[in-house]
Amino acid sequence: MNFDDTPQEAAFRAEARAWIAANAPRQYEADLRKSSLGRVGLEGADILEVAKAWQKKKADAGWACLHWPKEYGGRGASPIERVIWQQEEGVYGKLSAVFIIGHGMCGPTMMAFAAEAHKRSYLPPLASGEKIWCQLFSEPAGGSDVAGLRTRAERRGGDWIVNGQKIWTSGAHYSDYGILLTRTDPAVPKHKGLTMFFLDMKSPGVEVRPIRQASGASDFNEVYFTDVVIPDSQRLGAVDDGWNVSLTTLMNERMSIGAGVATGFPELFEFCASLMLEDGPAIEDRNVRAKLANWAVKASGLKYTSLRAISALSKGERPGPENSIGKLVAGSMVQDVAMYALDLQGAAGVMSGPEAELAGRFQAMLLRSPGTRVEGGTDEIMRNIIAERVLGLPGDIRVDKDVPFNQIPTRGRA
Ligand SMILES: Cc1cc2nc3c(=O)[nH]c(=O)nc-3n(C[C@H](O)[C@H](O)[C@H](O)COP(=O)(O)OP(=O)(O)OC[C@H]3O[C@@H](n4cnc5c(N)ncnc54)[C@H](O)[C@@H]3O)c2cc1C
């Protein structure tokens, strides 16, 4: 591993740094610096509006979706240049959260499977943040096992008629478009009868119902489809080949989510550095120091694991399992860190709102942290991936893999 920039990378970094210094919305820097997992917010401003304005400014200057081709709204930059940009963008990168699904998953899927005319019309506004996209895969009966989904698409002339329900769709309530995985042939094994589409979220028959979370926020939704009409021209990939199309989305999902998961450690360290316990500063307490030391080691392991992925990228290689490992380790770490911080806060930890200690920062982190261990693949699924693809252990037992979908026993059908 070589962490030094090449001369070209150093020049690129200097250009990015200068542009950010001249253009970033500095009035929000302090709020963004204080933002942590579960609590990214701006005092007195609508974060969605600020995020869209920043994204548009970047796009106009050629700094949006850097690694995408120019004709689709990107810069045609190398993967390592994209990493350098993210390092330089720093806290302002937190404004990109609403675009992660569109840029990280929907965009690459459209790029791989949409017709050229669609790529040229839909991708630039996606890159510039003018249009937001969501990912409509999970259902009550299809989460880890996405191929168990039941939303039906039936052909009618040159259109498809969609009926069914999705759940946990992040951002559906403010999305303009979505990519949608449906079942088109229930008489074949479950992975073989799926088809992918993209659709306008304002299409008649699409109903979005936000889900209220423990934190009070509503980040994701139930989405119902009643006789929704999708033109065949909006099909992505071949009929009944949606599983292959979805693998492109899911591979990109693991890259996007795994590359940037929070650990909560910097926030905890900062908190302990200023906290007074009954017998002195927390940072001098032996128990606190032992906990911090353990997490510092883990955080540094995660940092170098992700640098391994970056190093592979810089050599033009595909990163290996680093992101699955990163997500698995960081997901449980952030939960433990938030729980420990709340213990240190004592009774004050249950309070939230501006008057609360650190404005409920660790409480919000704790309430959001189980979601991190579930989204983009649960801990168990990450372990399966690492076991099968990295360690070469025998595969999970998949008894229904070759059974026609409509003959898999279910409670309602057994
Ligand atoms: C914050 C958040 C945002 C999300 N955003 C989206 C989104 O935008 N779009 C979307 O489509 N989905 C989204 N999801 C859904 C997410 O992809 C699913 O929740 C996830 O895949 C798990 O599926 P499930 O909830 O149905 O749980 P299940 O798959 O039912 O799992 C239940 C339990 O069984 C375990 N399990 C399942 N299969 C196995 C196995 N083979 N081996 C061992 N254990 C197993 C799981 O680990 C888990 O503990 C989001 C979820 C969260 C939490």
The ligand as an SDF file (V2000), in Angstrom:
LIG
                    3D

 53 58  0  0  0  0  0  0  0  0999 V2000
  -32.4100    1.8430    7.1910 C   0  0  0  0  0  0  0  0  0  0  0  0
  -32.8880    0.8990    6.1090 C   0  0  0  0  0  0  0  0  0  0  0  0
  -33.0650    1.3570    4.8230 C   0  0  0  0  0  0  0  0  0  0  0  0
  -33.5270    0.4830    3.8190 C   0  0  0  0  0  0  0  0  0  0  0  0
  -33.7110    0.9690    2.5520 N   0  0  0  0  0  0  0  0  0  0  0  0
  -34.1810    0.1400    1.5790 C   0  0  0  0  0  0  0  0  0  0  0  0
  -34.4440    0.6400    0.2600 C   0  0  0  0  0  0  0  0  0  0  0  0
  -34.2680    1.8320   -0.0120 O   0  0  0  0  0  0  0  0  0  0  0  0
  -34.9340   -0.2100   -0.6730 N   0  0  0  0  0  0  0  0  0  0  0  0
  -35.1670   -1.5300   -0.4050 C   0  0  0  0  0  0  0  0  0  0  0  0
  -35.5690   -2.2460   -1.3060 O   0  0  0  0  0  0  0  0  0  0  0  0
  -34.9380   -2.0380    0.8350 N   0  0  0  0  0  0  0  0  0  0  0  0
  -34.4620   -1.2340    1.8340 C   0  0  0  0  0  0  0  0  0  0  0  0
  -34.2430   -1.7170    3.1000 N   0  0  0  0  0  0  0  0  0  0  0  0
  -34.5910   -3.1160    3.3950 C   0  0  0  0  0  0  0  0  0  0  0  0
  -33.4030   -4.0180    3.6070 C   0  0  0  0  0  0  0  0  0  0  0  0
  -32.7650   -4.3130    2.3950 O   0  0  0  0  0  0  0  0  0  0  0  0
  -33.9400   -5.2950    4.2870 C   0  0  0  0  0  0  0  0  0  0  0  0
  -34.4590   -4.8950    5.5360 O   0  0  0  0  0  0  0  0  0  0  0  0
  -32.8420   -6.2960    4.4950 C   0  0  0  0  0  0  0  0  0  0  0  0
  -32.4240   -6.8400    3.2650 O   0  0  0  0  0  0  0  0  0  0  0  0
  -33.3070   -7.4520    5.4120 C   0  0  0  0  0  0  0  0  0  0  0  0
  -34.5180   -7.9720    4.9820 O   0  0  0  0  0  0  0  0  0  0  0  0
  -35.7410   -8.1470    5.9880 P   0  0  0  0  0  0  0  0  0  0  0  0
  -35.9290   -6.8690    6.7370 O   0  0  0  0  0  0  0  0  0  0  0  0
  -36.8870   -8.6740    5.2060 O   0  0  0  0  0  0  0  0  0  0  0  0
  -35.2620   -9.2400    7.0440 O   0  0  0  0  0  0  0  0  0  0  0  0
  -35.2410  -10.8160    6.8070 P   0  0  0  0  0  0  0  0  0  0  0  0
  -34.5910  -11.1190    5.5100 O   0  0  0  0  0  0  0  0  0  0  0  0
  -36.6100  -11.3530    7.0130 O   0  0  0  0  0  0  0  0  0  0  0  0
  -34.2860  -11.2870    7.9600 O   0  0  0  0  0  0  0  0  0  0  0  0
  -34.7550  -11.5480    9.2950 C   0  0  0  0  0  0  0  0  0  0  0  0
  -33.5900  -12.1500   10.0720 C   0  0  0  0  0  0  0  0  0  0  0  0
  -33.2140  -13.4180    9.5010 O   0  0  0  0  0  0  0  0  0  0  0  0
  -31.8220  -13.4300    9.1720 C   0  0  0  0  0  0  0  0  0  0  0  0
  -31.5830  -14.1760    7.9470 N   0  0  0  0  0  0  0  0  0  0  0  0
  -32.2670  -14.0810    6.7820 C   0  0  0  0  0  0  0  0  0  0  0  0
  -31.7380  -14.9050    5.8630 N   0  0  0  0  0  0  0  0  0  0  0  0
  -30.7060  -15.5560    6.4440 C   0  0  0  0  0  0  0  0  0  0  0  0
  -29.7520  -16.5270    6.0060 C   0  0  0  0  0  0  0  0  0  0  0  0
  -29.7870  -17.0150    4.7640 N   0  0  0  0  0  0  0  0  0  0  0  0
  -28.8070  -16.9410    6.8960 N   0  0  0  0  0  0  0  0  0  0  0  0
  -28.7760  -16.4650    8.1720 C   0  0  0  0  0  0  0  0  0  0  0  0
  -29.6670  -15.5450    8.6420 N   0  0  0  0  0  0  0  0  0  0  0  0
  -30.5990  -15.0810    7.7920 C   0  0  0  0  0  0  0  0  0  0  0  0
  -31.4730  -11.9610    8.9770 C   0  0  0  0  0  0  0  0  0  0  0  0
  -30.0800  -11.7430    9.1880 O   0  0  0  0  0  0  0  0  0  0  0  0
  -32.3310  -11.2800   10.0370 C   0  0  0  0  0  0  0  0  0  0  0  0
  -31.6960  -11.3070   11.2810 O   0  0  0  0  0  0  0  0  0  0  0  0
  -33.7960   -0.8800    4.1230 C   0  0  0  0  0  0  0  0  0  0  0  0
  -33.6090   -1.3360    5.4330 C   0  0  0  0  0  0  0  0  0  0  0  0
  -33.1860   -0.4610    6.4230 C   0  0  0  0  0  0  0  0  0  0  0  0
  -33.0180   -0.9860    7.8160 C   0  0  0  0  0  0  0  0  0  0  0  0
  1  2  1  0
  2  3  1  0
  2 52  2  0
  3  4  2  0
  4  5  1  0
  4 50  1  0
  5  6  2  0
  6  7  1  0
  6 13  1  0
  7  8  2  0
  7  9  1  0
  9 10  1  0
 10 11  2  0
 10 12  1  0
 12 13  2  0
 13 14  1  0
 14 15  1  0
 14 50  1  0
 15 16  1  0
 16 17  1  0
 16 18  1  0
 18 19  1  0
 18 20  1  0
 20 21  1  0
 20 22  1  0
 22 23  1  0
 23 24  1  0
 24 25  2  0
 24 26  1  0
 24 27  1  0
 27 28  1  0
 28 29  2  0
 28 30  1  0
 28 31  1  0
 31 32  1  0
 32 33  1  0
 33 34  1  0
 33 48  1  0
 34 35  1  0
 35 36  1  0
 35 46  1  0
 36 37  1  0
 36 45  1  0
 37 38  2  0
 38 39  1  0
 39 40  1  0
 39 45  2  0
 40 41  1  0
 40 42  2  0
 42 43  1  0
 43 44  2  0
 44 45  1  0
 46 47  1  0
 46 48  1  0
 48 49  1  0
 50 51  2  0
 51 52  1  0
 52 53  1  0
M  END
$$$$
